[in-house]
Amino acid sequence: MRVTFTPIHRRDKTTAGTIAVLQDVTEQEKLEQSRREFVANVSHELRTPLTTIKSYAEALDDGAMQEKELGERFVGVIRNETERMIRLVTDLLHLSRLDSNQAPLRRQATNVPDMLEEVADRFSFQLRQKSIHAAVQVEAGISTLWLDRDQIDQVLDNLVSNAIKYTMDGGRIEISARKPDAATIAIRVKDTGIGIPQKDLNRIFERFYRVDKARSRNMGGTGLGLSIAREIIKAHGGTIALESEWNEGTTVTFTLPALHEGGGSA
Ligand code: ADP
């Protein structure tokens, strides 16, 4: 709360009274603080790989280049860190386009069962590598939706890649679609992974929020996947929610309005 006092003067310069203005600045301050945090996070996230790249380049310069095996390993580290930075900057640009509404939706008629089968196919290599069984289930009667296929694919890719990252070998992932009511389709990605502790649940969609920073970084994560997913679903007029039980698994459900071509309800 900001309070400003303005004295009211009579013609003879004596004070007749004071106007007090009470201004609620909590929202504004909160916004300002989250902007500051965001800039600090971005700087930190970019500085970490840059520092690594610098020190490995110096080590190469100092002689590591002469030893073939060591040299190759160091170049590999530099390449990995560079790729992570590219992913991070790409995610940041995407978020900023979503924030400023510069990513208009390009809706197209999309067959939901095919879309879900295709996301599972895209990850078949990683799934096989970790012996994770993936099942796709679509409730009868769900076929075509009017949505931005590229953007929803990105949401699905983020959710399924998280599910794989945070599930142990031999686990199970379910990708399913159902119709809770005539106007809504709910798509769910459920895993039997490590889960998320209760205390972290309400912050999980925040930009850069990660339960375990080191682990996420080792897995190649940017900490922006869920925030991007939330913005894309919001732009579609839907909602996204995450439920999780530590050591049991995680379920992310997003809803989309059941629109048909032209924008009307199906
Ligand atoms: P990241 O790039 O780190 O995966 P996300 O925004 O996609 O970033 O996710 C934020 C954090 O939420 C992750 O770092 C991880 O701690 C947690 N998380 C997301 N999905 C899952 C999941 N399926 N199981 C367990 N933890 C998850």
Boltz pocket constraint, residues with backbone or C-beta under 6 A from the ligand:
constraints:
  - pocket:
      binder: B
      contacts: [[A, 158], [A, 159], [A, 162], [A, 163], [A, 166], [A, 191], [A, 193], [A, 194], [A, 195], [A, 196], [A, 204], [A, 206], [A, 209], [A, 210], [A, 211], [A, 212], [A, 216], [A, 217], [A, 220], [A, 221], [A, 222], [A, 223], [A, 224], [A, 225], [A, 226], [A, 227], [A, 250]]
      max_distance: 6.0
